[in-house]
């Protein structure tokens, strides 16, 4: 009951709580509790959007094969890629909507769309013989609805003070990682339900993830009610107080964001996410070709490795707030985020003696080995050692969470207290673009030229991003307002002419 009272803003004191004195002139204790309740709703939204994307990933192909047997595997890439494409296209537009109408309306609209798309995904058997097209449409709509993460980030920037921002962004990033980790586990947990042959509404191993997404979407919609979610402009009020007697309009006009450093951070975010997506995409192919692992071995070993990496990432997210008090955020971003990520790329360049094990001619890749028939570089490339690969994965497991959290934190500070919906949409779009280009890079560079060329390119790109951020290092700060003019009585008198 006490939790419910706190959740709905009633602390047992009736209306007396409204009379609580302000802690520092910006908000009362009641307002602060309400503000943080809304931030917790944002955490849940970010978790749910990540879960909604990842929970179906491992089941998309068998689901599609059951719905339309004989479907080409090319359609798997289309079905999976439809989601980030929808997010990429709609994120800036949704951010613009949030800037003009506030965050509650676009959040509610996208969550309602998320529920409808999830219901469609869970009952695709009813759409035969157009199940493939409906699956692509459902995944695209899931991506469109998940573009609300840009709105959630914009709200987080407005609803937290400057000294709270790092902790809040780290918690949001942790919520996203937990969603990505929990998704495949929940899909696996639905496996005992089996595949149903019922012609009506189904609840089986393929429809259960969509049904769960829809249920969580409805819960999220309820959490957006005014009793648990309210918009806040504490960041703007903090900036106004820092400027003395200036109005909010004057403060926003005087605090000009640094567009050079803002775009630099967007580019750096793209590079960081691209590195992570590339290594995740290539992990199974790389280990099968370089170590001779079969498919079963690769799935087993990489599953354990990725679980360990997710645990390390969670620990890093938890460590970011105390670390940022010991080391300046800008330095932590460069040397704790980008440098380890760059080293991870360099470690994936084969250094070992000899060539990787070659696959048998005509082998279906189940037993592993580098297929020289389709990749002529296999006979000329050096072998990647297991130690290199493990160190690379360890470096990226530390550098990626540090980097993405601090980029978002510094980005929101550089933009200042103004509405950030469009800019957060651009940042989200950069991450979507990198996820879409990762598989293309694998096909265009790795398959043709080998791991040395692929990871040399990403290492050089990451190093260039690090140097670019170092070049704008002094500008990665809160925008500085021009000094206020001195009162008339304090200004020096104009010199008078000599008699």
N, C-alpha and C positions, 0 to 999 in steps of 0.2 A: 504493500500500500504506500509506503514512503516513496518508493521508486515512481509509482503512478502520480503521486502528488508533485514530485519534482518534475516529472515529465510534462505535466500540464500546467506547471508554473504556480502551484499552490503549496506553500511551505508550512501550512498549518497555522499560519498567523492571520488568515483572512486577508483583508485589504491593508493591514498594517505593514506588510512587506513593501508596499508601494512607497511608504514613507521612509525607507531605509536611506541613510545618508549616502552621498556619492563617495566613492573611494578616492577618486582623483579629479573629479570635476567633469569627466567624460561620460561616465555611466554609473548607475547604481548597481549594487550587488545583484539585484533581481535582473536588471538588463544584461549584466554579464552572463548570468546563468542561461538566460534565454538565447543570447548570442551563441554561446557554446553548444546549446542543444541543436541549434540550426547547423552549426559546423559538423556535429555528429551525424546529422541527416545527410550532409554532403559526403561524409566518409562512407556511409552505407550506400549511397547512390553510386559512388565510384567503384565500390566493391561489386555491386550488382551488375554494372555495365561490363566489367572485366569478366565476371562469371558468365554473363550472357553470351559473350564472345567465345570463351574457352570451353564451356561445358559441352558444346556439340562438336568440337573439332575432331575428336577421335571417332565420333559416330557418323559423321557426314557421309563418308564413302559407303559403309555397309548399309546405311539407311537408304541412300540413293540407289544402290545396287538392288536392294529389295523392292523399292518402289518401281524402278524401271530397269529390269535386268538387261545387260548388254550396253549400258551407258559407258561411253568412253571416259577414260581417266582424265582427259583434258578438262572435262566438265567439273572435276573436283576442284581444280585451281580456280575456275570461274566462280563456283559456289562459295569457296572460302574467301576469295578476293573481293566478292561483292560487298562484304561488310566494311572493310577499311575504305573501299571506294565511296560508299555512302557517307561514311564519317568525314572523309576528306572533302567532299563536295559541299556538305551542309554546315560544317563547323563554323566558318566565318560568318555565314548568314544567320545562324542561330545566335552567335555572339552579338551581331548587330541588333537582332530582335531583343536580346536581353538588355543591351544598353538603353534601348528606347522604352521597353515595357517592364523592366525589372526581371528578376530571375525566376520567380515562381511560375509565371505563365508558360514560358518555353520549357521549363522542367516538367510541368504537368502534362503539356501537350506531347512531349517526346516520350514520357513514361507511358501515356495512354497508347501511343503508337507501338511502343515496345511490347506491351501486353498483347495487342492485336497480332503483331508479327509473330510472337511466340506461340500464340494459339494456332495460327496458320501453320507454323513449322511442326507443331505436335500432331496435327491431323492432316498431313500432306496426302495420305492415302485417299482422302476424299476428293482430291483434285485430279486423279488419274483421268486421262492419259497425259496431263500437263504437269505432272508432279515436278519434273526437272525445272521447268520455268517458274513454277510457284516456289520451289526451294530457293532459287536464285533471288526471286523477289522478296521472300521472307528474310533472307540473309542481308539483302540490300537495305530493307527497312530497319532491321536490327542495327545496321551501321548508321543509318540516318538518326535513329533514336539515341544511339550512343554518342553522337556528337554533342549531347548535353554535358559531356565531361568538360567542354570548354566553358559552358555556363557555370558549372560547379566550381571550376578553378577561378573564374571571375568573381564569384560570390566569396570564395575563400580569401581572395586578395582584398576585397572590400570589408569583410567581416572580421579581420584579424589586424592587430597592431603590428608595427614593424618588428618588435622583439618577439612576437608570437608566430610570425610567418614561417620561420624555418621549421619549428615543431609541427605546425599544422600541415605544411606541404609534405614533410616526411611521413606523417600519419596517413595522408591521402595516398602517397606512393605505396606505402605498406598495404593499404586496403586494396589497391589495384593488384599488387603482387599476390596477395592472398586469394583474390578472385581468380587469377590466372592459374594458381596452383590447385585451388579447390575444384575448378571446373572439370578437368579430366578425372579426378578422383570420384566426383559425384556421378559422372557418366559411367564409370566402371561399377559403382555401387548399384546402378540400375540394371546391370547385366542379368542378375537372377530373374528379372521380370520376363525375360525372353521376348521373342517377336510374336505379336498377336496376329491372327488371321481374321479377326472380327471385322465386319464391314461397316459397323457404326463407329461411334467415338471410341478411341483406343487409349489405353494406358499401359504401354509396354516399354522396353528398354530404349526405344528410339523416341517415343512421344513423351516419356517422363521428363527429360531435360527441358523441353519446351513448356510443359505444364508447370514445372518448378519456376522457370523464368517468369511466366505469366503471374503466378502467385506472388512472387517477390516483387514484381512490378506493381501489383495492387497494394501491397504493404507499403511500398515506397510512396505511392500516390497518397495514401492516408497520412504518411509522415509529413507531407507538404501542407497539411491543414494548418491554419494560423495558430492552433494551440501548441504546435510543436516546431513550426518553422516560421521565422520572420526574417525579413531582409534587414541588413545592418550596414551603416556607413561609418563605422568606427574609424577606419583608416583616414577618411576625409576629415572627420572631426579632430583626429589627432593632428593632422596637417594644419588645420585651421588654428588650433590652439598654439601650435609652434610658431605661427605667423602673427600672433597677437590679435590686433583688432581688425584684421582683414576679413571680408566676407568669403563664403565658400566659392562664389564665382570668381572673385579676385585671386584666391589661392590657386584654383584650377588653371586660371589664365597665366599665373606667374610660374607655376611648376611645369615647365616644358620637359616632356620625356626626351631622352637621348635616342633618336631614331637609328643612329649608326650602331650603337651598342645593342639596341633592341633587335635589329635585323641580324647582327652578329650572333646573338644568343639563339635566335631561331635557326640559323644555319648550323650552329654547334649542336643544337638539340637533334636536328636531322642526322648529323654525322654520328652522334652517340647511339641513337636508336638503330641506325643502319648497321653499325658494327655489331650490336647485340643480336639483331634479327639475322644477320648473315651467319654468325657463328651458330645460332640455334638452328637455322635452316640447313646448314652444311654438316652439322654434328654427326648425324647417322651416316651420310655418304662418306664423310672424311674418315671416320673410324673403320668403316667397312673396307674402304679402299687402301688405307694406309696400314691398318693392323691385321687385315685379313679376317675380321669378325664377320660372322654370318648375321642374317637379319635378327634371329632370335637373340644372339649374344648382344648385338648393338642395342636392341630395345631394352634388354635387361640391364646392361651396364649403364647406358645413358639415362635410363629411368632413375637409377640410384644416384647418378652424378647430378642430374638436374634437381632432384629432391634436395641433395646436399647444397647445391648452389642456391636454391630458393631459401633454405634455412640461413645460409650466410647472408643473403640479401636482406632478410628480415632483421637479422642482428645489426647489419649496417644501417638500415633505416632507423632502428631504435637508438643507435649510437650517434646519429647525425646531430641532434640538438645539443648534447653535451660537447661533442667535438667542435661545433661551431662557436662555442664559448672559449675554447682553448686556441683555435686556429681561425683566422679570418676566413669568411665564407668564400671570397674570391680565390684565395690561395688554396683552400680545400678543394674547390672545383677544378682548378688547373692540375694540381699535383696529386690529388686523391681521386679525381674522377677521370680526367683525360689521359694523364700519363699511364696509369695501369691499363686503360683500354688500348692505348697505342702499343704498349708492351705485349698485350694479348695478341694483337695482330701479328707482331713481329715473331712471337713464339710459335705461331701457326705456320710459318714458313719452314718447310722441311730442311732440317740441318743434319739428320742422321746419316750414317754411312750406308752405302748401297741404295738400291731401288726398292720401292714398296712391293709387296707380294703381288704377282700378276694373277688375274682371274683366268680360269680355264676357258678356252675358246668355246663359245656357245653356252656358257654357264648363265643361269638366270639370276646371278648375283646373290643367291641364297647362302652361298658359302663364302662370300666376300672376295676381296682381291681387287686390284685395279684393272679395269677392262681396257686393255691396250688396243683392241679392235676399234673401239669408239673414241678412245682418248689416247692418241699416239704419244702424248707427253709422259705416259706412265713408265715407258722404258727408259726415259732420260732423267726423270725426276729423282731427287733424293728421297729417302724415307723420312716420315715424321715420327719422332719418338713419342712413346706414351707419356714420358715425363714432360715433354714440351706441351702436349695437349692438356694435361692436367693443370700445369702451371697457368696456361692461357685461360682455361676456364675459371680458375681461382681468381686471376686478375680481373677478368670481366665481371665476375660475381661481386667484386668489391667496387670496381670503378663505375659500373653502370648505375647501381642505385644511388651512389654518391653524386654522380654527374647529373642524372635526370632530376633529382630532388633539388639540388642547388641551382641548376639552371632555371627551374620554375620559380624558386624563391627569389633569386636575383632579378629575374625578368619582371616579376610583379613589383619589385621595389624600384627598378629603373623606370617603369611606366608611371609610378606615382599613384596618388589616390583617385585618379580619374576612373570612369567605367572602363573595364578591360575586356569586355565580351569579345569584341572583334579581334583584339590582339591574342587573346587566349585561343580563339578559334584558329588563327594563323599558326600558333604554336602546335595545337593539336593536329592541324592539317599537315604540318611538317613531319610529325611522327607517323601519320597515316601513309604519307608518300614514301617514307623510308621503308615501311613494312611492305608496301606494294612493289618497290624496286628491288628489294632483297632477292626474291626468287629470280627476277630478270637478270640480275648481276650474276647469280649462280650459273644460269644457262649461258650467258654471253661471255663470261670471263673464265670462271672456274672450269667448266666443261671443255672449253677450247684451249686454254693456256695453262691450267693447273693451279695448285694452291699457292705456289710461289708468286705468280702474277696477281692472283686475287687478293692475297693478304698483304702483299707489298703495296698494292693500290690503297687498300683500306688503312694500312698503317700510315702511309704518306698523307692521306686525307685527314686522319685524326691528328697527326702532328701539325698539319696546316691549320686546323681548327684551334689547336692549343696555342700556336703562335699568334693567330689572329686575336684570340681572347686576351693574350698577354699584351698585344699592341693597344687594345682599348681598356686595359686594366684600370686606369684611373677613372674611367667613365662608368664602370659597373657599380654605381652607387645610386642612392636616392637622388632624384633631381633637386638641385639647389635653387631656392628662390632668390630673386634679386633682393638686395637690402632695401628695407623700407626707407622712404625719404624722411629726413629729420623734421620734427615739428618746426613750424615757422619761427617760433621764438628762439629756437636753438641754432638756426642757420646763420652763418656768418654774414655780416652786413656787406653789401656791395661797396667796393672802394669808391670814394668820392673824389671829385677833381680838386686839384690844388687851387686855392684862391689866387 
